[in-house]
Amino acid sequence: MNFIRKIINSRSKTDEVFFNDLKTIIGFKPKNLSYYKKAFTHRSTKEIDLDTGNPLNYERLEFLGDAMLSAIIASYLFNEVPSGDEGYLTQMRSKIVSREHLNELGRDLDLLSLVKSNIARSKFGENIHGNVFEALIGAIYLDRGYKYCFKFINKRVIIPYVDVLKLEGKITSYKSLFIEWCQKQKKEFAFEVYEDTGNDALKHFSVKLLLDGIIIAKGRATSKKKAEETASKRAYYAYQKELSNL
């Protein structure tokens, strides 16, 4: 009987390595590795779930993980800041679960090293780090339930990164802040793309930010949105004294 149990519970060398890496990351033993394998499978593999016939990749788990992360952070803030109103709590949660922060978490845990894909890492967008982090949370929820999901988020997100007082002063969007200042001061602003290196292996956009018709900052990134944010951040530091009155 013990011999049969050992055969059933045995794992391949590849699965054993994956199991140990996963255990180090999440802080406890995973039970069903199939959830986690899916969490680290990129759509480029074009794998199909043999049981359902649906694509086998992390995207559905990402959706679930996003919801679980948001709910657990909301619960934490609700209890931690009893004086916070709905608007304050929503803003604070947005700062914690921002795409920038989730990408940072994914990079810190080196989750990309476990991702199975058919394309080079250099071809991945920056957001894959946060996407896989959310997918991992979804896998934990399906495998071990809410309790372990909370345990992981508390260990990897809340304890090391969440400081309510520091978060209150954290800027999550320099572009939104700059636009708000322009509207209050009745100033005209515009973002203009002045270069689009479409022939690069990785496409880039260059954007200039104009204030009352004068260029005050520039930004370059792999998307127009990111380039505008970069230009806005530079404009913020150039006009920090004025913007601090918001």
C-alpha positions as CSV (number, residue, x, y, z in Angstrom):
1,M,0.0,0.0,0.0
2,N,2.8,2.4,0.9
3,F,4.6,1.4,-2.3
4,I,1.5,2.3,-4.4
5,R,1.1,5.6,-2.6
6,K,4.8,6.5,-3.3
7,I,4.3,5.8,-7.0
8,I,1.1,7.9,-7.1
9,N,2.8,10.8,-5.2
10,S,6.1,10.6,-7.2
11,R,7.0,13.6,-9.3
12,S,9.3,13.9,-12.3
13,K,12.6,15.7,-11.7
14,T,11.3,18.7,-13.6
15,D,8.2,18.8,-11.4
16,E,10.3,18.4,-8.3
17,V,12.4,21.4,-9.2
18,F,9.2,23.4,-10.0
19,F,7.7,22.3,-6.7
20,N,10.7,23.4,-4.6
21,D,11.0,26.7,-6.4
22,L,7.3,27.3,-5.9
23,K,7.4,26.4,-2.2
24,T,10.2,28.9,-1.7
25,I,8.2,31.7,-3.4
26,I,4.8,31.1,-1.8
27,G,6.0,29.9,1.6
28,F,4.1,26.6,1.9
29,K,3.6,23.4,0.0
30,P,1.4,23.5,-3.1
31,K,-1.0,20.5,-3.4
32,N,-2.1,20.6,-7.0
33,L,0.8,21.6,-9.3
34,S,-1.5,21.8,-12.4
35,Y,-2.9,25.1,-11.2
36,Y,0.6,26.6,-10.8
37,K,1.8,25.2,-14.1
38,K,-1.1,27.0,-15.8
39,A,-0.2,30.2,-13.9
40,F,3.2,30.1,-15.5
41,T,2.2,29.2,-19.0
42,H,2.2,32.0,-21.6
43,R,-0.4,32.1,-24.4
44,S,2.4,31.8,-27.0
45,T,2.7,28.1,-26.2
46,K,-0.8,27.6,-27.7
47,E,-1.4,24.7,-25.3
48,I,-4.9,23.4,-25.0
49,D,-6.6,22.1,-21.8
50,L,-7.4,18.5,-22.7
51,D,-10.3,18.4,-20.3
52,T,-12.1,21.5,-21.5
53,G,-10.7,22.2,-24.9
54,N,-9.9,25.8,-23.8
55,P,-6.6,27.5,-24.2
56,L,-4.2,26.6,-21.3
57,N,-2.4,29.8,-20.1
58,Y,-2.4,32.1,-17.1
59,E,-4.9,34.7,-18.4
60,R,-8.0,33.4,-16.6
61,L,-6.0,32.9,-13.4
62,E,-4.8,36.4,-13.7
63,F,-8.5,37.6,-13.7
64,L,-9.2,35.6,-10.5
65,G,-6.0,36.6,-8.8
66,D,-6.7,40.3,-9.5
67,A,-10.1,40.0,-7.8
68,M,-8.6,38.1,-4.8
69,L,-5.8,40.6,-4.3
70,S,-8.2,43.5,-4.5
71,A,-10.5,42.0,-2.0
72,I,-7.8,41.1,0.5
73,I,-6.2,44.5,0.3
74,A,-9.6,46.2,0.6
75,S,-10.3,44.1,3.8
76,Y,-6.9,45.0,5.2
77,L,-7.4,48.8,4.6
78,F,-10.9,48.7,6.0
79,N,-9.6,47.3,9.3
80,E,-6.4,49.2,9.4
81,V,-7.8,52.7,8.7
82,P,-11.2,52.8,10.4
83,S,-11.5,56.6,9.8
84,G,-11.0,56.3,6.0
85,D,-14.0,57.0,3.8
86,E,-14.8,55.2,0.6
87,G,-12.8,57.6,-1.6
88,Y,-9.7,57.4,0.6
89,L,-9.8,53.6,0.8
90,T,-10.3,53.2,-2.9
91,Q,-7.4,55.5,-3.6
92,M,-5.1,53.7,-1.2
93,R,-6.1,50.3,-2.7
94,S,-5.3,51.6,-6.2
95,K,-1.8,52.6,-5.1
96,I,-1.1,49.2,-3.6
97,V,-2.5,47.2,-6.6
98,S,-1.2,49.6,-9.3
99,R,0.3,47.9,-12.4
100,E,3.7,49.5,-11.6
101,H,3.7,48.0,-8.1
102,L,2.5,44.5,-9.2
103,N,5.3,44.5,-11.9
104,E,7.8,45.4,-9.1
105,L,6.5,42.5,-7.0
106,G,6.7,40.1,-9.9
107,R,10.3,41.2,-10.7
108,D,11.4,40.9,-7.0
109,L,10.2,37.3,-6.9
110,D,11.7,36.6,-10.3
111,L,8.5,34.9,-11.5
112,L,9.5,35.3,-15.1
113,S,12.2,32.6,-14.6
114,L,9.3,30.0,-14.2
115,V,7.3,31.1,-17.2
116,K,6.9,28.7,-20.0
117,S,6.6,30.4,-23.4
118,N,7.6,30.1,-27.1
119,I,8.9,33.6,-27.4
120,A,12.1,35.3,-26.1
121,R,11.9,37.2,-22.8
122,S,13.0,40.4,-24.6
123,K,9.7,40.2,-26.5
124,F,7.6,40.3,-23.3
125,G,5.9,43.6,-22.3
126,E,6.7,45.0,-18.9
127,N,3.3,44.1,-17.5
128,I,4.0,40.4,-17.7
129,H,5.6,40.5,-14.2
130,G,2.4,41.8,-12.6
131,N,0.2,39.6,-14.7
132,V,2.0,36.4,-13.6
133,F,2.0,37.6,-10.0
134,E,-1.9,37.9,-10.2
135,A,-2.1,34.5,-11.9
136,L,-0.1,33.0,-9.1
137,I,-2.5,34.4,-6.5
138,G,-5.4,32.8,-8.5
139,A,-3.6,29.5,-8.5
140,I,-3.0,29.7,-4.7
141,Y,-6.7,30.4,-4.2
142,L,-7.8,27.4,-6.3
143,D,-5.3,25.1,-4.7
144,R,-5.4,26.1,-1.0
145,G,-8.3,28.5,-0.6
146,Y,-8.7,32.0,0.9
147,K,-6.7,31.4,4.1
148,Y,-3.5,30.6,2.2
149,C,-4.2,33.3,-0.4
150,F,-4.3,35.8,2.4
151,K,-1.2,34.3,4.0
152,F,0.8,34.8,0.7
153,I,-0.5,38.3,0.1
154,N,0.2,39.3,3.7
155,K,3.8,38.0,3.5
156,R,4.7,39.2,0.0
157,V,2.7,42.4,-0.3
158,I,1.3,43.8,3.0
159,I,4.2,43.3,5.4
160,P,7.1,44.4,3.2
161,Y,5.4,47.1,1.1
162,V,2.3,48.5,2.7
163,D,2.9,51.6,4.9
164,V,-0.3,53.6,5.0
165,L,1.5,56.9,5.9
166,K,4.0,56.6,3.1
167,L,1.3,55.5,0.6
168,E,-0.7,58.6,1.4
169,G,2.0,60.7,-0.2
170,K,2.8,58.3,-3.1
171,I,2.1,59.6,-6.6
172,T,0.7,56.9,-8.8
173,S,0.1,59.0,-11.9
174,Y,2.2,62.1,-12.6
175,K,0.1,62.7,-15.8
176,S,-3.2,62.9,-13.8
177,L,-1.5,65.2,-11.2
178,F,-0.2,67.5,-13.9
179,I,-3.5,67.7,-15.8
180,E,-5.3,68.5,-12.5
181,W,-2.9,71.3,-11.8
182,C,-3.3,72.7,-15.4
183,Q,-7.1,72.7,-15.1
184,K,-7.0,74.5,-11.7
185,Q,-4.5,77.1,-13.0
186,K,-6.4,77.4,-16.3
187,K,-3.3,76.5,-18.3
188,E,-3.3,74.9,-21.7
189,F,-1.3,71.6,-22.1
190,A,-0.8,69.1,-24.9
191,F,1.0,65.8,-25.5
192,E,2.5,65.4,-28.9
193,V,4.2,62.4,-30.5
194,Y,7.2,63.7,-32.3
195,E,8.9,60.4,-33.1
196,D,7.7,56.9,-33.7
197,T,10.5,54.4,-34.3
198,G,8.3,51.8,-35.8
199,N,11.2,50.0,-37.4
200,D,12.8,49.1,-34.1
201,A,12.7,45.5,-32.9
202,L,10.7,46.9,-29.9
203,K,8.5,49.9,-30.9
204,H,9.1,53.2,-29.1
205,F,7.2,56.4,-28.8
206,S,8.7,59.8,-28.1
207,V,6.3,62.5,-26.6
208,K,6.8,66.1,-25.9
209,L,4.7,67.9,-23.3
210,L,3.7,71.5,-24.0
211,L,2.5,74.0,-21.4
212,D,0.9,77.1,-22.9
213,G,2.5,76.3,-26.2
214,I,6.0,75.8,-24.8
215,I,7.8,72.4,-24.6
216,I,8.6,71.8,-20.9
217,A,9.4,68.0,-20.9
218,K,9.9,65.0,-23.1
219,G,9.5,61.3,-22.6
220,R,10.3,58.1,-24.5
221,A,8.9,54.6,-23.9
222,T,7.5,51.5,-25.5
223,S,3.9,52.9,-25.5
224,K,2.4,56.3,-25.9
225,K,0.9,56.1,-22.5
226,K,4.2,55.4,-20.8
227,A,6.0,58.1,-22.7
228,E,3.3,60.6,-21.6
229,E,3.8,59.5,-18.0
230,T,7.6,59.9,-18.3
231,A,7.2,63.4,-19.7
232,S,4.7,64.3,-17.0
233,K,7.1,63.0,-14.2
234,R,9.8,65.2,-15.6
235,A,7.4,68.1,-15.7
236,Y,6.4,67.4,-12.2
237,Y,9.9,67.8,-10.9
238,A,10.5,70.9,-12.9
239,Y,7.3,72.5,-11.4
240,Q,7.3,70.7,-8.1
241,K,7.0,73.9,-6.0
242,E,3.8,74.9,-7.9
243,L,2.3,71.4,-8.0
244,S,2.9,70.9,-4.2
245,N,0.0,73.3,-3.6
246,L,-2.5,70.9,-5.0
